[in-house]
Amino acid sequence: MKGVVFTEFMEMVEDHFSLRMVDEIIEEAAVPSGGAYTAVGTYPHEEMVALVTALSRRSGMPLPDLLYAFGRHLFGRFARLYPRFVEGQTDTLRFLAGIEDIIHAEVLKLYPDAQLPRFDVEHQDEHRLVLVYRSPRHMPELALGLIEGCIDHFGQSVTVRSNPVDNGDQRSVRFELLRHA
Ligand code: HEM
C-alpha cells in the first residue's frame, strides 16, 4: 500500500487522538517497518490493517467505523494533494463514474506499483450511479468513506446505499448513489 495512505492515517490519528496514540498503536501493532512511513514509500497492506486494528482496540471504536472515518477524511486530503484530479469537476456522480478509468488510471501512472481496487460502473444516468467495488484487500468501509468524502467535497445532495454482492468466492460490494435535484 502506498506510503501516502499511511502518512495520512498517522496524521489523522495525531489530530483526532494524540501523538501518544500514534506511538502506542505503532508499538501495539509491532509493524515490521517500525512505523517510519514516508509518502513515497510502499508498505505491506497488512501493516495498515494492524494499525487500524490497534487503534480500534485502544480507542474502543469499531474497526469499520474507523475505516469509514479515515476514508471520509482521506478524500479531502487527496483533493488537496492531487488538485488536478478534482479541478474543473463539479458533478459527484460524473466524477465517481470515472474513478476506475480516469482517477485511479492516473494514480497508476504516478505510482506504477499502486494496488488499486476495481470499480465497475453497472448503471449511470444523470441521477443514479451504481458502482461495484472489488478488491483483494476488501475494504468496503474505506471505499464508502471515500465516496462520502467526495460527496462532501462537491456539496451536492447525494445519498449512498451499499449492499454486499453474493457472487461466489469473490466478495464485492455494490454502491448505489442517488442525486436529489
Ligand atoms: C483524487 C481522488 C483519489 C486519488 C488521488 C486516489 C488515490 C488512491 C491511492 C494512491 C490509493 C492507494 C493505492 C495503494 O496503496 O497501492 C488508493 C486506494 C484506494 N482508493 Fe483511491 N483515490 C482517489 C479517490 C477515490 C475514491 C473517490 C474512491 C471511492 C470510490 C477510492 C477508493 C479507493 C479504495 C477503496 C482504495 C483502497 C485499496 C483497495 O480497496 O484495494 N479512491 N486511492
py3Dmol code that shows the C-alpha trace and the ligand (Angstrom):
import py3Dmol

protein = """\
ATOM      1  CA  MET A   1       0.000   0.000   0.000  1.00  0.00           C
ATOM      2  CA  LYS A   2       1.306   3.446  -0.868  1.00  0.00           C
ATOM      3  CA  GLY A   3       3.046   5.434   1.860  1.00  0.00           C
ATOM      4  CA  VAL A   4       0.740   8.418   1.349  1.00  0.00           C
ATOM      5  CA  VAL A   5      -2.130   6.370   2.795  1.00  0.00           C
ATOM      6  CA  PHE A   6      -0.019   5.615   5.904  1.00  0.00           C
ATOM      7  CA  THR A   7       1.223   9.194   6.407  1.00  0.00           C
ATOM      8  CA  GLU A   8      -2.343  10.498   6.089  1.00  0.00           C
ATOM      9  CA  PHE A   9      -3.598   7.874   8.524  1.00  0.00           C
ATOM     10  CA  MET A  10      -0.943   8.803  11.098  1.00  0.00           C
ATOM     11  CA  GLU A  11      -1.773  12.492  10.755  1.00  0.00           C
ATOM     12  CA  MET A  12      -5.445  11.789  11.277  1.00  0.00           C
ATOM     13  CA  VAL A  13      -4.688   9.744  14.406  1.00  0.00           C
ATOM     14  CA  GLU A  14      -2.481  12.530  15.729  1.00  0.00           C
ATOM     15  CA  ASP A  15      -5.121  15.222  15.053  1.00  0.00           C
ATOM     16  CA  HIS A  16      -8.151  13.294  16.306  1.00  0.00           C
ATOM     17  CA  PHE A  17      -6.490  11.418  19.168  1.00  0.00           C
ATOM     18  CA  SER A  18      -2.886  12.360  20.053  1.00  0.00           C
ATOM     19  CA  LEU A  19       0.757  11.873  19.189  1.00  0.00           C
ATOM     20  CA  ARG A  20       0.879   9.456  22.082  1.00  0.00           C
ATOM     21  CA  MET A  21      -1.816   7.338  20.427  1.00  0.00           C
ATOM     22  CA  VAL A  22       0.357   7.240  17.272  1.00  0.00           C
ATOM     23  CA  ASP A  23       3.255   5.821  19.306  1.00  0.00           C
ATOM     24  CA  GLU A  24       1.002   3.385  21.150  1.00  0.00           C
ATOM     25  CA  ILE A  25      -0.564   1.894  18.034  1.00  0.00           C
ATOM     26  CA  ILE A  26       2.836   1.549  16.324  1.00  0.00           C
ATOM     27  CA  GLU A  27       4.056  -0.339  19.362  1.00  0.00           C
ATOM     28  CA  GLU A  28       0.936  -2.459  19.721  1.00  0.00           C
ATOM     29  CA  ALA A  29       0.779  -3.310  16.003  1.00  0.00           C
ATOM     30  CA  ALA A  30       4.507  -4.232  16.067  1.00  0.00           C
ATOM     31  CA  VAL A  31       4.760  -3.338  12.367  1.00  0.00           C
ATOM     32  CA  PRO A  32       7.949  -4.554  10.644  1.00  0.00           C
ATOM     33  CA  SER A  33       8.647  -1.065   9.223  1.00  0.00           C
ATOM     34  CA  GLY A  34       8.693   0.351  12.769  1.00  0.00           C
ATOM     35  CA  GLY A  35       6.127   2.952  11.719  1.00  0.00           C
ATOM     36  CA  ALA A  36       8.612   5.241   9.948  1.00  0.00           C
ATOM     37  CA  TYR A  37       6.479   5.850   6.858  1.00  0.00           C
ATOM     38  CA  THR A  38       7.272   8.205   4.015  1.00  0.00           C
ATOM     39  CA  ALA A  39       4.693   9.349   1.472  1.00  0.00           C
ATOM     40  CA  VAL A  40       6.701   7.972  -1.449  1.00  0.00           C
ATOM     41  CA  GLY A  41       7.371   4.549   0.093  1.00  0.00           C
ATOM     42  CA  THR A  42       5.361   1.359  -0.302  1.00  0.00           C
ATOM     43  CA  TYR A  43       4.491  -0.875   2.657  1.00  0.00           C
ATOM     44  CA  PRO A  44       2.590  -4.124   3.138  1.00  0.00           C
ATOM     45  CA  HIS A  45      -1.174  -3.679   3.262  1.00  0.00           C
ATOM     46  CA  GLU A  46      -1.143  -5.873   6.393  1.00  0.00           C
ATOM     47  CA  GLU A  47       0.605  -3.036   8.276  1.00  0.00           C
ATOM     48  CA  MET A  48      -2.379  -0.763   7.690  1.00  0.00           C
ATOM     49  CA  VAL A  49      -4.748  -3.471   8.905  1.00  0.00           C
ATOM     50  CA  ALA A  50      -2.575  -3.982  12.027  1.00  0.00           C
ATOM     51  CA  LEU A  51      -2.502  -0.235  12.766  1.00  0.00           C
ATOM     52  CA  VAL A  52      -6.258   0.256  12.328  1.00  0.00           C
ATOM     53  CA  THR A  53      -6.904  -2.840  14.470  1.00  0.00           C
ATOM     54  CA  ALA A  54      -4.630  -1.460  17.212  1.00  0.00           C
ATOM     55  CA  LEU A  55      -6.395   1.914  17.028  1.00  0.00           C
ATOM     56  CA  SER A  56      -9.749   0.175  17.331  1.00  0.00           C
ATOM     57  CA  ARG A  57      -8.598  -1.684  20.445  1.00  0.00           C
ATOM     58  CA  ARG A  58      -7.076   1.400  22.061  1.00  0.00           C
ATOM     59  CA  SER A  59      -9.886   3.810  21.220  1.00  0.00           C
ATOM     60  CA  GLY A  60     -12.796   1.420  21.670  1.00  0.00           C
ATOM     61  CA  MET A  61     -14.154   2.474  18.268  1.00  0.00           C
ATOM     62  CA  PRO A  62     -15.287  -0.360  15.982  1.00  0.00           C
ATOM     63  CA  LEU A  63     -12.915  -1.151  13.113  1.00  0.00           C
ATOM     64  CA  PRO A  64     -15.490  -0.499  10.321  1.00  0.00           C
ATOM     65  CA  ASP A  65     -16.279   2.937  11.822  1.00  0.00           C
ATOM     66  CA  LEU A  66     -12.578   3.837  11.864  1.00  0.00           C
ATOM     67  CA  LEU A  67     -12.061   2.767   8.250  1.00  0.00           C
ATOM     68  CA  TYR A  68     -15.126   4.742   7.182  1.00  0.00           C
ATOM     69  CA  ALA A  69     -13.974   7.867   9.079  1.00  0.00           C
ATOM     70  CA  PHE A  70     -10.491   7.533   7.610  1.00  0.00           C
ATOM     71  CA  GLY A  71     -11.874   7.238   4.068  1.00  0.00           C
ATOM     72  CA  ARG A  72     -14.050  10.306   4.521  1.00  0.00           C
ATOM     73  CA  HIS A  73     -11.073  12.300   5.778  1.00  0.00           C
ATOM     74  CA  LEU A  74      -8.779  10.879   3.081  1.00  0.00           C
ATOM     75  CA  PHE A  75     -10.811  12.138   0.152  1.00  0.00           C
ATOM     76  CA  GLY A  76     -10.371  15.745   1.306  1.00  0.00           C
ATOM     77  CA  ARG A  77      -6.652  15.133   1.652  1.00  0.00           C
ATOM     78  CA  PHE A  78      -6.421  13.530  -1.805  1.00  0.00           C
ATOM     79  CA  ALA A  79      -8.253  16.534  -3.268  1.00  0.00           C
ATOM     80  CA  ARG A  80      -5.576  18.808  -1.751  1.00  0.00           C
ATOM     81  CA  LEU A  81      -2.587  16.638  -2.530  1.00  0.00           C
ATOM     82  CA  TYR A  82      -3.655  15.894  -6.111  1.00  0.00           C
ATOM     83  CA  PRO A  83      -5.645  19.009  -7.097  1.00  0.00           C
ATOM     84  CA  ARG A  84      -5.552  18.279 -10.816  1.00  0.00           C
ATOM     85  CA  PHE A  85      -7.856  15.281 -10.309  1.00  0.00           C
ATOM     86  CA  VAL A  86     -10.671  17.422  -8.942  1.00  0.00           C
ATOM     87  CA  GLU A  87     -10.049  20.741 -10.696  1.00  0.00           C
ATOM     88  CA  GLY A  88     -12.819  21.626 -13.126  1.00  0.00           C
ATOM     89  CA  GLN A  89     -15.031  18.824 -11.786  1.00  0.00           C
ATOM     90  CA  THR A  90     -18.388  19.811 -10.386  1.00  0.00           C
ATOM     91  CA  ASP A  91     -20.538  16.724 -10.533  1.00  0.00           C
ATOM     92  CA  THR A  92     -20.219  13.984  -7.896  1.00  0.00           C
ATOM     93  CA  LEU A  93     -21.750  11.203  -9.969  1.00  0.00           C
ATOM     94  CA  ARG A  94     -19.757  12.012 -13.101  1.00  0.00           C
ATOM     95  CA  PHE A  95     -16.541  12.209 -11.063  1.00  0.00           C
ATOM     96  CA  LEU A  96     -17.186   8.898  -9.316  1.00  0.00           C
ATOM     97  CA  ALA A  97     -18.153   7.179 -12.575  1.00  0.00           C
ATOM     98  CA  GLY A  98     -14.576   7.902 -13.700  1.00  0.00           C
ATOM     99  CA  ILE A  99     -12.877   6.520 -10.626  1.00  0.00           C
ATOM    100  CA  GLU A 100     -11.627   3.397 -12.425  1.00  0.00           C
ATOM    101  CA  ASP A 101     -10.806   4.679 -15.916  1.00  0.00           C
ATOM    102  CA  ILE A 102      -9.737   8.231 -15.093  1.00  0.00           C
ATOM    103  CA  ILE A 103      -8.709   8.826 -11.450  1.00  0.00           C
ATOM    104  CA  HIS A 104      -7.147   5.532 -10.467  1.00  0.00           C
ATOM    105  CA  ALA A 105      -5.786   5.116 -14.015  1.00  0.00           C
ATOM    106  CA  GLU A 106      -3.861   8.377 -13.477  1.00  0.00           C
ATOM    107  CA  VAL A 107      -2.809   7.253  -9.988  1.00  0.00           C
ATOM    108  CA  LEU A 108      -1.313   4.147 -11.591  1.00  0.00           C
ATOM    109  CA  LYS A 109       0.779   6.344 -13.914  1.00  0.00           C
ATOM    110  CA  LEU A 110       2.102   8.236 -10.865  1.00  0.00           C
ATOM    111  CA  TYR A 111       2.683   5.067  -8.825  1.00  0.00           C
ATOM    112  CA  PRO A 112       3.082   2.054 -11.106  1.00  0.00           C
ATOM    113  CA  ASP A 113       3.211  -0.238  -8.053  1.00  0.00           C
ATOM    114  CA  ALA A 114      -0.097   1.008  -6.590  1.00  0.00           C
ATOM    115  CA  GLN A 115      -2.531  -1.752  -5.681  1.00  0.00           C
ATOM    116  CA  LEU A 116      -5.875  -0.329  -6.615  1.00  0.00           C
ATOM    117  CA  PRO A 117      -9.362  -1.769  -6.303  1.00  0.00           C
ATOM    118  CA  ARG A 118     -11.793  -2.183  -9.213  1.00  0.00           C
ATOM    119  CA  PHE A 119     -14.875  -0.044  -9.572  1.00  0.00           C
ATOM    120  CA  ASP A 120     -17.184  -1.213 -12.356  1.00  0.00           C
ATOM    121  CA  VAL A 121     -19.971   1.095 -13.464  1.00  0.00           C
ATOM    122  CA  GLU A 122     -23.121  -1.008 -13.521  1.00  0.00           C
ATOM    123  CA  HIS A 123     -25.505   1.852 -14.255  1.00  0.00           C
ATOM    124  CA  GLN A 124     -25.081   5.549 -14.926  1.00  0.00           C
ATOM    125  CA  ASP A 125     -27.527   8.316 -15.665  1.00  0.00           C
ATOM    126  CA  GLU A 126     -27.883  11.894 -14.502  1.00  0.00           C
ATOM    127  CA  HIS A 127     -29.457  10.977 -11.164  1.00  0.00           C
ATOM    128  CA  ARG A 128     -28.246   7.489 -10.389  1.00  0.00           C
ATOM    129  CA  LEU A 129     -24.878   5.738 -10.379  1.00  0.00           C
ATOM    130  CA  VAL A 130     -24.243   2.131  -9.453  1.00  0.00           C
ATOM    131  CA  LEU A 131     -20.639   1.115  -8.770  1.00  0.00           C
ATOM    132  CA  VAL A 132     -19.407  -2.364  -7.930  1.00  0.00           C
ATOM    133  CA  TYR A 133     -16.297  -2.492  -5.748  1.00  0.00           C
ATOM    134  CA  ARG A 134     -13.908  -5.443  -5.827  1.00  0.00           C
ATOM    135  CA  SER A 135     -10.520  -5.722  -4.207  1.00  0.00           C
ATOM    136  CA  PRO A 136      -8.321  -8.489  -2.842  1.00  0.00           C
ATOM    137  CA  ARG A 137      -7.827  -6.143   0.132  1.00  0.00           C
ATOM    138  CA  HIS A 138     -11.600  -5.877   0.635  1.00  0.00           C
ATOM    139  CA  MET A 139     -12.034  -2.524   2.365  1.00  0.00           C
ATOM    140  CA  PRO A 140     -15.619  -1.508   1.512  1.00  0.00           C
ATOM    141  CA  GLU A 141     -15.872   0.745   4.598  1.00  0.00           C
ATOM    142  CA  LEU A 142     -12.862   2.719   3.354  1.00  0.00           C
ATOM    143  CA  ALA A 143     -14.490   2.912  -0.090  1.00  0.00           C
ATOM    144  CA  LEU A 144     -17.775   4.158   1.427  1.00  0.00           C
ATOM    145  CA  GLY A 145     -15.866   6.782   3.424  1.00  0.00           C
ATOM    146  CA  LEU A 146     -14.064   7.957   0.273  1.00  0.00           C
ATOM    147  CA  ILE A 147     -17.397   8.166  -1.566  1.00  0.00           C
ATOM    148  CA  GLU A 148     -18.985  10.175   1.277  1.00  0.00           C
ATOM    149  CA  GLY A 149     -15.880  12.399   1.416  1.00  0.00           C
ATOM    150  CA  CYS A 150     -16.277  13.010  -2.306  1.00  0.00           C
ATOM    151  CA  ILE A 151     -19.954  13.918  -1.795  1.00  0.00           C
ATOM    152  CA  ASP A 152     -18.891  16.355   0.979  1.00  0.00           C
ATOM    153  CA  HIS A 153     -16.326  17.851  -1.379  1.00  0.00           C
ATOM    154  CA  PHE A 154     -18.746  18.590  -4.219  1.00  0.00           C
ATOM    155  CA  GLY A 155     -21.529  19.660  -1.836  1.00  0.00           C
ATOM    156  CA  GLN A 156     -24.393  18.147  -3.838  1.00  0.00           C
ATOM    157  CA  SER A 157     -27.314  16.324  -2.306  1.00  0.00           C
ATOM    158  CA  VAL A 158     -26.409  12.676  -2.932  1.00  0.00           C
ATOM    159  CA  THR A 159     -27.307   9.630  -0.863  1.00  0.00           C
ATOM    160  CA  VAL A 160     -25.469   6.284  -0.932  1.00  0.00           C
ATOM    161  CA  ARG A 161     -26.616   2.768  -0.184  1.00  0.00           C
ATOM    162  CA  SER A 162     -24.206  -0.146  -0.034  1.00  0.00           C
ATOM    163  CA  ASN A 163     -25.000  -3.821  -0.340  1.00  0.00           C
ATOM    164  CA  PRO A 164     -22.750  -6.858  -0.403  1.00  0.00           C
ATOM    165  CA  VAL A 165     -22.950  -8.785  -3.682  1.00  0.00           C
ATOM    166  CA  ASP A 166     -23.074 -12.538  -3.456  1.00  0.00           C
ATOM    167  CA  ASN A 167     -21.001 -13.842  -6.336  1.00  0.00           C
ATOM    168  CA  GLY A 168     -19.311 -16.951  -5.037  1.00  0.00           C
ATOM    169  CA  ASP A 169     -15.812 -16.696  -3.687  1.00  0.00           C
ATOM    170  CA  GLN A 170     -15.097 -13.149  -4.870  1.00  0.00           C
ATOM    171  CA  ARG A 171     -16.526 -10.658  -2.402  1.00  0.00           C
ATOM    172  CA  SER A 172     -17.785  -7.431  -3.841  1.00  0.00           C
ATOM    173  CA  VAL A 173     -19.965  -4.536  -2.749  1.00  0.00           C
ATOM    174  CA  ARG A 174     -22.481  -2.553  -4.776  1.00  0.00           C
ATOM    175  CA  PHE A 175     -22.765   1.174  -4.087  1.00  0.00           C
ATOM    176  CA  GLU A 176     -25.897   2.889  -5.339  1.00  0.00           C
ATOM    177  CA  LEU A 177     -25.775   6.682  -5.432  1.00  0.00           C
ATOM    178  CA  LEU A 178     -28.856   8.827  -5.949  1.00  0.00           C
ATOM    179  CA  ARG A 179     -28.726  12.515  -6.651  1.00  0.00           C
ATOM    180  CA  HIS A 180     -31.643  14.573  -5.378  1.00  0.00           C
ATOM    181  CA  ALA A 181     -32.159  17.622  -7.556  1.00  0.00           C
TER     182      ALA A 181
END
"""
ligand_1 = """\
43
HEM
C -8.478 12.405 -6.058
C -9.029 11.248 -5.796
C -8.301 9.953 -5.478
C -6.970 9.650 -5.506
C -5.808 10.559 -5.849
C -6.840 8.255 -5.098
C -5.645 7.585 -4.932
C -5.500 6.370 -4.314
C -4.236 5.815 -3.861
C -2.868 6.460 -4.020
C -4.519 4.632 -3.255
C -3.515 3.675 -2.610
C -3.065 2.598 -3.563
C -2.012 1.711 -2.906
O -1.920 1.762 -1.693
O -1.252 0.985 -3.572
C -5.959 4.442 -3.328
C -6.610 3.357 -2.811
C -7.967 3.236 -2.775
N -8.890 4.055 -3.386
Fe -8.482 5.812 -4.305
N -8.078 7.734 -4.865
C -8.990 8.735 -5.069
C -10.348 8.657 -4.929
C -11.019 7.521 -4.546
C -12.462 7.423 -4.423
C -13.462 8.558 -4.667
C -12.732 6.149 -4.049
C -14.082 5.515 -3.837
C -14.974 5.471 -4.804
C -11.470 5.445 -3.914
C -11.319 4.150 -3.491
C -10.132 3.590 -3.095
C -10.034 2.403 -2.249
C -11.203 1.613 -1.669
C -8.664 2.169 -2.052
C -8.004 1.088 -1.160
C -7.387 -0.045 -1.900
C -8.332 -1.210 -2.145
O -9.526 -1.169 -1.769
O -7.867 -2.202 -2.753
N -10.453 6.314 -4.244
N -6.534 5.504 -3.990
"""
view = py3Dmol.view(width=600, height=400)
view.addModel(protein, "pdb")
view.setStyle({"model": 0}, {"cartoon": {"style": "trace"}})
view.addModel(ligand_1, "xyz")
view.setStyle({"model": 1}, {"stick": {}})
view.zoomTo()
view.show()
